[in-house]
Amino acid sequence: MDLSVSIAGLTLPNPLIAASGCFGYGVEYADVVDLSTLGGVAVKGLFLAEREGHAPPRIVETPSGMLNAIGLQGIGVRRFIDERLPELRRLRAIVIVNICGTTLDEYVEVARILSDAEGVHALELNISCPNIKEGGITFGCSLPGTHAVVSAVRKVTSLPVIPKLTPNVTDVASFARAAEESGADAVSLVNTFLAMAIDVHTRRPRLSNIVGGLSGPAIRPIAVRMVYECRRAVKIPIIGMGGIATAEDVLEFMIAGANAVQVGTMNFVDPFIWDKLLTGLRDYMATHGLTRLQDVVGTVDASAREKAWVSS
Ligand SMILES: Cc1cc2nc3c(=O)[nH]c(=O)nc-3n(C[C@H](O)[C@H](O)[C@H](O)COP(=O)(O)O)c2cc1C
């Protein structure tokens, strides 16, 4: 059975990637998961410098999901290269570095530094973090901003460039198109949905940052719809995510149009999820007589439904 995926010349053994911010720098999970068996590890977002992130409370549980406003706490790109990357190389992980910036120049500088580091396989551009005041989502919510970041990073690296799109826009497909036109090798989506929770007794927001990003199964159907829309808009590979908890969820994203997927929030619930997802994918392939998993990508049959809509 062939579960592999090819993204801009990078071959992943399977489509299951750990989502940024939900898997540390990968090495923290090495005792429970053999990182070389994953399709890839998208590490926590990195700026040039270290960041402390927001004060607690930074996480709130919500129905079928969670709300977070970590504020991109991180060790900075140079410490990552010195302290984490050697171990990731030794563990033979496929490393996708999620990069952040408060300015365009910072994205470019972080990309340049990582491009010279051995063991980095791709760059995921976080232009979609809802939890910081500057950078992040302000680029990802504007078509010229998306174009500017993607094309500037494209010029300084030969690594695959994967902008990560925000769902906090009216027409996500136009952002996927802008990314493709600016030289992106793939797009990933979705980052979290801007959201808020309030303690009615104190009448205070539950997060110190007041608002945060919603993730987990609660967002999955919206994320699937967005992947479907992007698949119709672009030719480049799509990495889909949002609430994946089972192999069936992975397949739903792939049939909607994702070539690969990321799993975030469910890592906190079940760090052993990866074997279960792989087994479920193999079972599905056996049941449906598939030899290549990529053959399901974008195969949703929407025609019957379209006719039903017209007649109702
Ligand atoms: C605690 C937490 C931290 C996150 N940190 C990042 C981050 O650093 N960079 C990023 O691009 N996305 C980050 N995300 C978003 C996830 O990578 C993912 O896009 C989102 O959670 C949807 O997937 P899920 O429902 O499987 O978690 C974070 C999500 C959570 C829950």
The ligand as an SDF file (V2000), in Angstrom:
LIG
                    3D

 31 33  0  0  0  0  0  0  0  0999 V2000
   -2.1800   25.3800   21.8280 C   0  0  0  0  0  0  0  0  0  0  0  0
   -2.0730   25.6470   20.3550 C   0  0  0  0  0  0  0  0  0  0  0  0
   -0.9470   26.2930   19.8530 C   0  0  0  0  0  0  0  0  0  0  0  0
   -0.8430   26.5560   18.4780 C   0  0  0  0  0  0  0  0  0  0  0  0
    0.2850   27.1650   17.9860 N   0  0  0  0  0  0  0  0  0  0  0  0
    0.4200   27.3670   16.6530 C   0  0  0  0  0  0  0  0  0  0  0  0
    1.6140   27.9230   16.1140 C   0  0  0  0  0  0  0  0  0  0  0  0
    2.5960   28.1900   16.8080 O   0  0  0  0  0  0  0  0  0  0  0  0
    1.6620   28.1400   14.7630 N   0  0  0  0  0  0  0  0  0  0  0  0
    0.6050   27.8210   13.9410 C   0  0  0  0  0  0  0  0  0  0  0  0
    0.6880   28.0350   12.7310 O   0  0  0  0  0  0  0  0  0  0  0  0
   -0.5150   27.2540   14.4180 N   0  0  0  0  0  0  0  0  0  0  0  0
   -0.6250   27.0160   15.7550 C   0  0  0  0  0  0  0  0  0  0  0  0
   -1.7620   26.4360   16.2420 N   0  0  0  0  0  0  0  0  0  0  0  0
   -2.8500   26.0360   15.3030 C   0  0  0  0  0  0  0  0  0  0  0  0
   -2.7590   24.5480   14.9290 C   0  0  0  0  0  0  0  0  0  0  0  0
   -1.5330   24.2340   14.3120 O   0  0  0  0  0  0  0  0  0  0  0  0
   -3.9260   24.1440   13.9950 C   0  0  0  0  0  0  0  0  0  0  0  0
   -3.8730   24.9440   12.8310 O   0  0  0  0  0  0  0  0  0  0  0  0
   -5.2990   24.3520   14.6290 C   0  0  0  0  0  0  0  0  0  0  0  0
   -5.2580   24.0550   16.0110 O   0  0  0  0  0  0  0  0  0  0  0  0
   -6.3830   23.4910   13.9610 C   0  0  0  0  0  0  0  0  0  0  0  0
   -6.0780   22.1190   14.0380 O   0  0  0  0  0  0  0  0  0  0  0  0
   -6.6270   21.1590   15.2440 P   0  0  0  0  0  0  0  0  0  0  0  0
   -8.0940   21.4160   15.3540 O   0  0  0  0  0  0  0  0  0  0  0  0
   -6.2740   19.7520   14.8130 O   0  0  0  0  0  0  0  0  0  0  0  0
   -5.9020   21.5700   16.4710 O   0  0  0  0  0  0  0  0  0  0  0  0
   -1.8980   26.1570   17.6100 C   0  0  0  0  0  0  0  0  0  0  0  0
   -3.0220   25.5140   18.1360 C   0  0  0  0  0  0  0  0  0  0  0  0
   -3.1240   25.2480   19.4830 C   0  0  0  0  0  0  0  0  0  0  0  0
   -4.3490   24.5230   19.9930 C   0  0  0  0  0  0  0  0  0  0  0  0
  1  2  1  0
  2  3  1  0
  2 30  2  0
  3  4  2  0
  4  5  1  0
  4 28  1  0
  5  6  2  0
  6  7  1  0
  6 13  1  0
  7  8  2  0
  7  9  1  0
  9 10  1  0
 10 11  2  0
 10 12  1  0
 12 13  2  0
 13 14  1  0
 14 15  1  0
 14 28  1  0
 15 16  1  0
 16 17  1  0
 16 18  1  0
 18 19  1  0
 18 20  1  0
 20 21  1  0
 20 22  1  0
 22 23  1  0
 23 24  1  0
 24 25  2  0
 24 26  1  0
 24 27  1  0
 28 29  2  0
 29 30  1  0
 30 31  1  0
M  END
$$$$
